[in-house]
Amino acid sequence: MKEALKISEKDTVAVALKPLAGGEYVTVGHGEVRLLNDIPKYHKFALRDIRAGEKVIKYGESIGEALEDISSGEYVHIHNLKSLRG
């Protein structure tokens, strides 16, 4: 079973398909990411470093803006992402 989902080559985050443990290495597409935090099922983690103010891309579309620098493998959620949804 896949551990995480990445839809588009543009994506800067992936979605955990099961609970994932911090320190674990996860294969996503053609790459591998070491998780810095525990990631709950269906939550996001960064596939690469994302700078504060940069758009966060999921499923090929911008879903928000990074509130702070986010490191590769870090949990991405409301504490470090400003949603662009209404």
Secondary structure, DSSP 8 states (H G I E B T S, - for coil): --SEE---TT-SEEEESS-B-TT-EEEETTEEEE-SS-B-TT-EEESS-B-TT-EEEETTEEEEEESS-B-TT-EESTTTEEE---
